Amino acid sequence: MTSKEFDAHFRSGDYADKKARVLWRAGGRCQQCNAPTVHCHHRSFHTFAKPDEEDDMTALCLECLASVNIWLRARALGVVVDGE
């Protein structure tokens, strides 16, 4: 998927509908710390823009989203992460 296709998907009505359902399912709360949130995270990108994408999305607050992204970057760089 090109970056243009990636951006177009995030701006699509299909993605907005999936995100709304994920947030509704989570009660508008972060699924990690229970803080209020309006953000979603893909647990993996193999479902990105696919029919089962919604099942792979998690509602996260900005703080938890940042922590997950830092952990994923560190792991991709081969840095040992606590708990592994």
Contacts in CASP RR format, 6 or more apart in sequence:
PFRMAT RR
TARGET T0000
AUTHOR 0000-0000-0000
METHOD contacts of the structure
MODEL  1
MTSKEFDAHFRSGDYADKKARVLWRAGGRCQQCNAPTVHCHHRSFHTFAK
PDEEDDMTALCLECLASVNIWLRARALGVVVDGE
1 9 0 8 1.000
1 48 0 8 1.000
1 49 0 8 1.000
5 49 0 8 1.000
6 48 0 8 1.000
9 15 0 8 1.000
9 48 0 8 1.000
9 49 0 8 1.000
15 49 0 8 1.000
18 53 0 8 1.000
18 54 0 8 1.000
18 57 0 8 1.000
19 40 0 8 1.000
19 57 0 8 1.000
21 54 0 8 1.000
22 40 0 8 1.000
22 54 0 8 1.000
22 57 0 8 1.000
22 58 0 8 1.000
22 59 0 8 1.000
23 37 0 8 1.000
23 38 0 8 1.000
23 40 0 8 1.000
23 59 0 8 1.000
25 59 0 8 1.000
26 37 0 8 1.000
26 58 0 8 1.000
26 59 0 8 1.000
27 59 0 8 1.000
28 36 0 8 1.000
28 37 0 8 1.000
28 38 0 8 1.000
28 59 0 8 1.000
29 35 0 8 1.000
29 36 0 8 1.000
29 37 0 8 1.000
29 59 0 8 1.000
30 36 0 8 1.000
30 37 0 8 1.000
30 59 0 8 1.000
30 60 0 8 1.000
30 61 0 8 1.000
30 64 0 8 1.000
31 58 0 8 1.000
31 59 0 8 1.000
31 60 0 8 1.000
32 58 0 8 1.000
32 60 0 8 1.000
32 61 0 8 1.000
32 64 0 8 1.000
33 61 0 8 1.000
33 63 0 8 1.000
33 64 0 8 1.000
35 61 0 8 1.000
35 63 0 8 1.000
35 64 0 8 1.000
36 61 0 8 1.000
37 59 0 8 1.000
37 60 0 8 1.000
37 61 0 8 1.000
37 62 0 8 1.000
39 59 0 8 1.000
39 60 0 8 1.000
39 61 0 8 1.000
39 62 0 8 1.000
39 65 0 8 1.000
40 57 0 8 1.000
40 58 0 8 1.000
40 59 0 8 1.000
40 60 0 8 1.000
41 57 0 8 1.000
41 58 0 8 1.000
41 59 0 8 1.000
41 60 0 8 1.000
41 65 0 8 1.000
41 68 0 8 1.000
42 48 0 8 1.000
42 53 0 8 1.000
42 56 0 8 1.000
42 57 0 8 1.000
43 56 0 8 1.000
43 57 0 8 1.000
43 58 0 8 1.000
44 56 0 8 1.000
46 56 0 8 1.000
47 53 0 8 1.000
47 55 0 8 1.000
47 56 0 8 1.000
60 68 0 8 1.000
71 81 0 8 1.000
74 81 0 8 1.000
75 81 0 8 1.000
75 84 0 8 1.000
END
